[in-house]
Amino acid sequence: MLIRSITTSDVESIFTIMKSNMQPYYAARGEEWNKDSIRRYFLGMNSAVVEHEGEICAFTFYECSPESIHIHTFQVAPVRQNGILGGKLFRWYLALAKQHGYSELSCCVYDSNPALIMYLKMGFEELGRDNGTVRLSLPVNKARHGDR
């Protein structure tokens, strides 16, 4: 498996995965899936994709501040969920944070998303909830499963 930056040729695949994973949450909230708006929002951010044998299996978009990395989206292809890819990408984030001296990882997740349990098991702490979204934070030095 290879983790690399997203390229132009990856765009269709990654947004197909994102739509498959996220559209049900948008629908449950009565929000419209606006393909163009979503692409514009994410494509200016830092990114990484997990590729295996030429297939995109997972990807992420994130932003860095002086102290932390905020994960805007962390997506695993539906057929690859509940395997090792989430952990692999999480360890990549920890290595990135340590390499550049960031002290925290943060993210938000819908409270109905099963991924919330994954984040909590990895050591993220809940900071609060707002309109069905959970804000999470993980001090890099307190991460679980990070050095395996």
Secondary structure, 3 states (H helix, E strand, C coil): CEEECCCHHHHHHHHHHHHHHHHHHHHHCCCCCCHHHHHHHHHCCEEEEEEECCEEEEEEEEEECCCEEEEEEEEECHHHCCCCHHHHHHHHHHHHHHHHCCCEEEEEEECCCCHHHHHHHCCCEEEEEECCEEEEEEEHHHCCCCCC
